[in-house]
């Protein structure tokens, strides 16, 4: 009977581990997405500033 309890506990630990990994992967994906969006915004701002500079200095 005691071995069954240990097996159930081990299975619960495994389930908890996989749940944690899924949450961790989601957070990493969101972080990467934010980084990509920040880079896109930075490039857009650089292009916009460059276009203003071309108008200011003929």
N, C-alpha and C positions, 0 to 999 in steps of 0.2 A: 504494500500500500504506500509505503514511504517513497518508493522509486517513482510511482505515478505522480505523486505531488512534486517531486523534483523535475520530472519531465514536463509537467504543466508549467511550472515556474520557468524552466528554460525556454519553453515555447513563448511564454509571455515576454520574456526578456528579448527574444529574437524579434517578436512583433514590435516591441517598443523601439528596438534598434532600427528596424526598417522604416518605421514611422518617422523617427528622428532623421534618418538619411533622406527621406523624401522632402521633409521640411527644409533641411539644409540645402538640398539641390534646388528647391524653389527659390530660396533666398539668394543663392549664387546666381541663378539665372536672372533674377530681378536686378541684382547688382550689375551684372554684365550689360543688361539692357540699358540701365541708367548711364553707365559709362559710355556706351555707344551713342546714346542720345546726346550726352554732353559733348562728345567729339563732333557730332554732326552740327550742333549749335555753334561750337567754336569755329568750325570751318565756314559756316554760313556768315557769322559775324566778320570773319576775316575777309570774305569776298565782298561783303557789304562795305566795309571800311575801305577796301581797295577801290571799289567803284566810286566812293565819295572822293578819295584822293585823286582819282583820274579827272574828276570834274573840277576840283579845286586848283590843280596845277596843269594847265593846258600845254 
